[in-house]
Amino acid sequence: MSKQGPAQPPTAREPLPTDELLEQVMLEQQLLLEALEQSRERAFARNLELVARQRALEEDMLRQLTERQLTESRLAASRRQLASLAAELNLCDERARRQIARQLHDQVVQRLALGKIKLDLALKKKLLPESPALKELVEILQDSMADLRDLSFELSPPILYELGLRATLDSLGSRLAREHGFAFEFVGAHAEPNLGEELKIVLYQIARELLINVVKHARAARVSVELEQHEDRVRLKVSDDGVGFERGRLGTGFGLSSARQRVELMGGELTVTSAPGAGCRIELLLPTGTEEIGRPWGVP
């Protein structure tokens, strides 16, 4: 067998890291730490900027909200003031109407009645010669008295203060039905609604306006008026089976804009449901409490 040579010693391991390598590692660590610190500082500055922007936005939103609340408060106060002034003006107008109506009934009509009585008595006692002219004069006096009574009722119906709103609306609708040839129905509780004088006047005036619109435009065969009180709200509805109209024509000659303005000014709501050939239904809701007058509908 051939002889093997002597065994070779193992390869020496790599030398351990030198001081220079340690310094390089430490330098890289220091650079990383500085970069991390700079990144943290930038993030902190960015966070401060974002917080400042957020605070500025919150302050701006708070300012806008405060201004809006202040504006809404001023608007509500103005609305209440307008409603109060409108109510006062309406009451003053109604007082003037009542005074004129009372003077017409108690003075003018009574004087005409006295003149007619004297004329009838003179004709009966043959103090005046009978003639067609005198008979025509008696008829003119009679018609004038009737017209003045109607005018007095239109200005301020005494039944409203004597018997209440329910009886007044029933009487108004029945009279218009007789004069214009349509069937009328009043729907409401037997008891008189517990409403203030101001609200009764407004409801009567609006109902009269709506019924006159029916007479002028609807060509209806049947008309109804409904009056109902629900706690702090009162509902008035005027319905007819007339020709109706398109929603686009609402307020163009149908006399509803003034009624809507009065209702909304008092914190109520007026809705109209109509279509050509399908009649018309106008419904309004009004608050019964004076503290709610001028409040927008739906606002607590």
Summary of the structure (lengths in Angstrom):
residues: 300
radius of gyration: 44.0
end to end distance: 117.0
largest distance: 187.8
contacts: 780
relative contact order: 0.08
helix: 63%
strand: 12%
